[in-house]
């Protein structure tokens, strides 16, 4: 266990320890059923504050997802804390009322939590699909820029630079219909990287071939809009 995990565990334990010390010092174990019910629900709500960030969506949307989920759990905990204080201090002995209120509050919390988790999961998957669809142009643009830096021939540099701008102005959103073309472009760029220093003629041929396949890809994507 890392130092960070140990510190996090200690911080998470402060409330539980402090609350239980105050609870048992001031009231011992002699409490009515309603008090114990609120005691249990309060600890459950605090446990959910600790658990919900762990089960949240991952990826680029993780921070906002965890924040929204944490807010719901924190609100539930605060409501439970207020309710517990009221029941503890006034020693309300209306079991049916307390159980009913606790059930309603927890049911509403559960619905909100699950709805939020499902929405966050859907957002994370949508973001992942978006990243995959837009990753091709970003990747090959970086590849072309790198290839441009490893050749000293000015004509070849200009040709590669023109290819870069052609790629950069291409539709960024990909599709399964052009997957075969994108795969071929990726392979040709690997080949171009290999010959760009040693074989100028083949390098020009590879660039021309990449441009032709790129145009086919772009034509298909533009026709689907």
DAPEKA-V21790 format. One record per residue. N is the residue number from 1. SS is DSSP state (helix for helix, strand for strand, loop for the rest). PSI is psi in radians with two decimals (NA if undefined). Layout:
n ss psi
N SS PSI
N SS PSI
This chain:
n ss psi
1 loop 2.27
2 loop 2.90
3 helix -0.67
4 helix -0.75
5 helix -0.66
6 helix -0.79
7 helix -0.70
8 helix -0.74
9 helix -0.71
10 helix -0.75
11 helix -0.72
12 helix -0.45
13 helix -0.28
14 helix -0.86
15 helix -0.82
16 helix -0.81
17 helix -0.85
18 helix -0.77
19 helix -0.78
20 helix -0.60
21 helix -0.85
22 helix -0.69
23 helix -0.86
24 helix -0.53
25 helix -0.71
26 helix -0.38
27 helix -0.13
28 loop -2.53
29 loop 0.05
30 loop 1.53
31 loop 2.72
32 loop 2.88
33 helix -0.65
34 helix -0.62
35 helix -0.77
36 helix -0.60
37 helix -0.82
38 helix -0.64
39 helix -0.80
40 helix -0.80
41 helix -0.62
42 helix -0.77
43 helix -0.61
44 helix -0.76
45 helix -0.64
46 helix -0.66
47 helix -0.66
48 helix -0.56
49 helix -0.67
50 helix -0.56
51 helix -0.65
52 helix -0.68
53 loop -0.47
54 loop -0.59
55 loop 0.21
56 loop 2.96
57 loop 2.66
58 loop 3.13
59 loop -2.86
60 loop -0.49
61 loop 0.10
62 helix -0.73
63 helix -0.88
64 helix -0.63
65 helix -0.81
66 helix -0.65
67 helix -0.78
68 helix -0.71
69 helix -0.74
70 helix -0.67
71 helix -0.72
72 helix -0.80
73 helix -0.65
74 helix -0.73
75 helix -0.74
76 helix -0.75
77 helix -0.76
78 helix -0.68
79 helix -0.75
80 helix -0.65
81 helix -0.80
82 helix -0.78
83 helix -0.71
84 helix -0.75
85 helix -0.73
86 helix -0.83
87 helix -0.73
88 helix -0.80
89 helix -0.64
90 helix -0.14
91 loop 0.88
92 loop 2.25
93 loop 0.36
94 loop 1.57
95 helix -0.83
96 helix -0.69
97 helix -0.84
98 helix -0.78
99 helix -0.74
100 helix -0.80
101 helix -0.78
102 helix -0.71
103 helix -0.77
104 helix -0.82
105 helix -0.79
106 helix -0.64
107 helix -0.78
108 helix -0.76
109 helix -0.79
110 helix -0.75
111 helix -0.81
112 helix -0.73
113 helix -0.87
114 helix -0.71
115 helix -0.75
116 helix -0.73
117 helix -0.74
118 helix -0.73
119 helix -0.73
120 helix -0.65
121 helix -0.72
122 helix -0.71
123 helix -0.70
124 helix -0.72
125 helix -0.68
126 helix -0.74
127 helix -0.68
128 helix -0.75
129 helix -0.72
130 helix -0.74
131 helix -0.72
132 helix -0.77
133 helix -0.53
134 helix 0.08
135 helix -0.51
136 helix -0.95
137 helix -0.73
138 helix -0.75
139 helix -0.86
140 helix -0.48
141 helix -0.79
142 helix -0.67
143 helix -0.79
144 helix -0.74
145 helix -0.68
146 helix -0.79
147 helix -0.64
148 helix -0.57
149 helix -0.31
150 loop 0.02
151 loop 2.53
152 loop -0.12
153 loop 2.15
154 helix -0.70
155 helix -0.70
156 helix -0.68
157 helix -0.76
158 helix -0.72
159 helix -0.76
160 helix -0.66
161 helix -0.68
162 helix -0.67
163 helix -0.71
164 helix -0.80
165 helix -0.53
166 helix -0.73
167 helix -0.76
168 helix -0.50
169 loop 0.06
170 loop 2.73
171 loop 2.23
172 loop -0.51
173 loop 2.10
174 loop -3.11
175 loop 2.72
176 helix -0.40
177 helix -0.39
178 helix 0.22
179 helix -0.67
180 helix -0.64
181 helix -0.71
182 helix -0.65
183 helix -0.71
184 helix -0.70
185 helix -0.74
186 helix -0.76
187 helix -0.72
188 helix -0.61
189 helix -0.64
190 helix -0.72
191 helix -0.70
192 helix -0.72
193 helix -0.61
194 helix -0.65
195 helix -0.14
196 loop -0.49
197 loop -0.67
198 loop -0.43
199 loop 1.65
200 helix -0.73
201 helix -0.85
202 helix -0.58
203 helix -0.79
204 helix -0.68
205 helix -0.73
206 helix -0.74
207 helix -0.77
208 helix -0.73
209 helix -0.71
210 helix -0.75
211 helix -0.71
212 helix -0.79
213 helix -0.65
214 helix -0.71
215 helix -0.69
216 helix -0.79
217 helix -0.85
218 helix -0.66
219 helix -0.75
220 helix -0.78
221 helix -0.71
222 helix -0.58
223 helix -0.32
224 loop -0.13
225 loop NA
